[in-house]
Each structure stands twice: as structure tokens, then as C-alpha cells.
Amino acid sequence: MILPQEYVVQKFCQYAGYPRYSKRTNVWAAGCPICREGTSWGKKRRLNYRVKKNYMSCFNCGWHGNPTVFIQEVTGMTWQEINAESKDYDILPEDAITSNTPTAKTTNIVDTLPKDSINLLDINQVSYWNNSEPVQKAIASINGRKLDTACNKPKTLWISLTDYTHKNRLILPFYDENNNIVFYQSRSLYKEDEIDRPKYLSKAGGEKTLFNINQVDPKLSKLFIFEGPIDSCFVKNGIAVGGIQESSESTFTSLQQQQLERYRLFDKIWVLDSQWLDTASYKKTQILLDQGETVFIWPESIGTKFKDLNDLCVAMDTPGIGYKFIQKNSYTDIKGKLLLNQIRSL
């Protein structure tokens, strides 16, 4: 099956990393979404699409084949679906040739961070603002939650002393795979702040992305999906959606779904708060299992004592939990539902 070149290029730009086109050689180069190129992701482009030969190959993992096979591999579509879709496609996006960044982009971009933000993981900045009570409060919160030593901690944590909306709150940055901050949430540090505002506030005008997606290690082909950013800092390849609905609605934003598509071949496990102690978590687990997802179900020995992964790590004085423990206690479909019924009956 010969696909329209414009259609192939569109799929290549959508799923391969950092696509770049060379007019001189008539070759597209990008990061391979199949092997993720190990530690070279974002640094090298080892997947080539030779337009003239209509052929693709990766110099890292050795994968090779025609465009149809590539699209099947990265999208999960059948060749019949690809053929049908390609017939309706006849326009190449204007920025496809010049774009060197992933297709997924935020919309309605506003300021990268709240006004006058201070990096709480920068020793020099913290030292300068050491006499500020809100800064001290934020540092105490970071240390108390062991965020400063967490195995999957973010590159930065922030606070603003002047921003109208996010003033004196812990700011959690959401990086994209280019290590650019494209979204953020702030968490209250003072109880009185929660009287008339939610514990978490999001960036105004921004589309929610996936927290810590920039820190995914491609050598571990698993993603551990959390609801809250802080808990995701305590397991390797932990990412967070920043809140999910207690309904059957779509769990992800369209942008988050695009980000996840780059890890289509990864195993995905949901890690929520303890189903033993949190009714909302119990209900969300039911919804996810109904949707065919794999969910970590807290063993009774720890699920009745600790509300979430952060609480557990603080109590154990550890920077994180091994992913094998989470994987061992994760379930899909009927097994998970039976375990939930046991929790409800106790």
C-alpha cells in the first residue's frame, strides 16, 4: 500500500521526537518513538525517513520498515484504518517542514510562571530570601514532605511573594519533553488560604499537561500515573495528571493524551490514594477498572495506615518506593474489582 507522502510526513511529525527535514538529502530525522533512543532522547535523531526510497529505519534499535508498518507500530491502527484515513488527508500542515519540536503544544499560553517566582531548589535564591517567612514556610513543607530528596523530584519548585493569585503558595512546574515549563499548579501552604480557595490552583489560561513527563526514563518501559504531582515524585517514571474526574468522562486533556501517545508501547499503571482510607480514591479505582486500566490497589498492611505514597515515604524515611512493589500489587479487570469488594466488606 502506497500512502500519500503528506500523510506519512504528518504521522512522522506527530509521533517521532523533534522531527527535522533536510532539503539537501530529502530525509526526515527524528527521535525513535519505538526505542526512545535511551539516554540520547532529545539529543540525537536516529530515526530516518528516506522520502525518495519511502523507507524508515532507526540506527539505535535497528527497527526498519515502510511507512505503513511504522504507522501501525506507533498508532495501533490496522492497515485498513490507515488506508481509509489517508484517503481523506490532502493538506500538509504549514509548519511541518520547519518545526523542530513535538506536535503537542499548549494553547492560550500565558506567563511561564507566576510573577517574581523564586526557585526553592536554588541555594543562592533561597539564601537571599532566607528572612522571608513564606519562603521559610515553603522550605519547611518541602523538607517535611521529603520533596528535596525524592527519587523523582522535579527540576525546580517555586514560590511567588507578589503574584495576585498564587502568592505564598508552593508552585509545582509542569515541564514538557523539551524541558520547558508549560503549565503549573500551586498548592496552599497556609490553612487560612484554603478557606475561600482550593488547595490546588492551576495556571490561568493554560492547558493542563502531564507532570514530570520530562523525567521519564525510556529504559523502564512503564509509566506510573498519579492524580497528584507530589506523590508522583516518589517512584521512578511517576507522572501526574493533576486531578481526575469522579465520573466516566475522559481522564486526560487532549494535550495530555498527545503526550501519552509517545509512550504507547509502555505499560501504564494508575497509583491513587489508599482505597482503604479515601472514598473518592475507591470510586475512581472502580471507574478506572471499568475502563480496562491497570490500578495499584493498596495492600491492607499499609493501606489502612497511610493515605498516599508521600505519607508512606515520609514515615519510612525513604526517597521512593520500588516500582516492582507497585507492579506486584497492581490489577486489571475482575481481579481488581474482587479486591475492591473485599475492601468494602471489611
C-alpha positions, 0 to 999 in steps of 0.5 A: 500500500502506497500512502500519500507522502503528506500523510506519512510526513504528518504521522512522522511529525506527530509521533517521532521526537523533534522531527527535522527535514533536510532539503539537501538529502530529502530525509526526515530525522527524528527521535525513535518513538519505538526505542526512545533512543535511551539516554540520547532522547532529545539529543540525537535523531536516529530515526530516518525517513528516506522520502525518495526510497519511502523507507524508515529505519532507526540506527539505535534499535535497528527497527526498519520498515515502510511507512505503513508498518511504522504507522501501525507500530506507533498508532495501533491502527490496522492497515485498513484504518490507515488506508481509509484515513489517508484517503481523506488527508490532502493538506500538509500542515504549514509548519511541518517542514520547519518545526523542530519540536513535538506536535503537542503544544499548549494553547492560550499560553500565558506567563511561564510562571507566576510573577517574581517566582523564586526557585526553592531548589536554588541555594543562592535564591533561597539564601537571599530570601532566607528572612522571608517567612513564606519562603521559610514556610515553603522550605519547611513543607518541602523538607517535611514532605521529603520533596528535596530528596525524592527519587523523582523530584522535579527540576525546580519548585517555586514560590511567588511573594507578589503574584495576585493569585498564587502568592505564598503558595508552593508552585509545582512546574509542569515541564514538557519533553523539551524541558520547558515549563508549560503549565503549573499548579500551586498548592496552599501552604497556609490553612487560612488560604484554603478557606475561600480557595482550593488547595490546588490552583492551576495556571490561568489560561493554560492547558493542563499537561502531564507532570514530570513527563520530562523525567521519564526514563525510556529504559523502564518501559512503564509509566506510573500515573498519579492524580497528584504531582507530589506523590508522583515524585516518589517512584521512578517514571511517576507522572501526574495528571493533576486531578481526575474526574469522579465520573466516566468522562475522559481522564486526560486533556487532549494535550495530555493524551498527545503526550501519552501517545509517545509512550504507547508501547509502555505499560501504564499503571494508575497509583491513587490514594489508599482505597482503604482510607479515601472514598473518592480514591475507591470510586475512581479505582472502580471507574478506572477498572471499568475502563480496562486500566491497570490500578495499584490497589493498596495492600491492607498492611499499609493501606489502612495506615497511610493515605498516599505514597508521600505519607508512606515515604515520609514515615519510612524515611525513604526517597521512593518506593520500588516500582516492582512493589507497585507492579506486584500489587497492581490489577486489571479487570475482575481481579481488581474489582474482587479486591475492591469488594473485599475492601468494602466488606471489611 
